[in-house]
Amino acid sequence: MNTEWLNAYVLHRRPYRETSYIVDFFTLEEGKVSAVAKGVKNSKSDKKSLLQPFQQLRLQLSGKSDLKNLRHVESVRPSVSLTGNALFCAMYLNELTNRVMPAELASDGVFYAYTDALTALRDVSDVEATLRQFEFALLDEMGLLPDFTFDVEYELPIVANERYNFQPDAGFIKLPRDYTVIKGIPGEALLALSEGAFTPLSKKVAKVLCRELLKPLIGDKPLKSRELFTQK
């Protein structure tokens, strides 16, 4: 019987048989873990009320298979209250984490980035920067975050007034100077991102880069949370 307490968030839950749920948790200690919450579907128990997203929990699991059993769960702090765009963004964080993070891969960086993102969505109006910061943490964990300061072809630092092409399997490569056609990624945007600065220009660049880098991790199945944005 495992008596270890895990710090966790609910990413997703779905009905299981007549009275239970299968819940996907994102934990600090063991990464993404799925567990059966038995007998809570039609109850008014505290356990059912806690199995909601955006609330940090402590829980105990049992079982040796990939699908665990939920033994105990308790709240660490109240649920983060979100509405409107912030709520849709938080749903995107959950879906993205569930789709990208491999099962049982623990990551302090992604877990704390997720926690910070929920707080920022509640307190900060710039949701674009919040989403990009979390996506960067996720890409960094997957080993896919490029070096925003380095030209991989010429092995030189990125220069603010130059423009660069991005190759996902390599990095940034300086384009020949051609003032008749404006193309490529401005070096100033890359340098801003390297310092964590989200200017109007660097946010546009970051969004395009994240979409491109996350696409092979997400797969062909559309994200439901993105569809909600479209409908809105």
BELPETA-V869732 format. One record per helix or strand. SS is the DSSP state (a for helix, b for strand). FROM is the first residue (numbers start at 1). LEN is the number of residues. Records with the same first field share a line. If there is no record, write none. Layout:
SS: FROM-LEN + FROM-LEN
This chain:
b: 6-11 + 20-8 + 31-7 + 57-6 + 67-9 + 103-1 + 150-2 + 156-2 + 163-5 + 171-4 + 185-2
a: 46-5 + 84-17 + 108-16 + 127-15 + 187-8 + 200-19 + 224-8
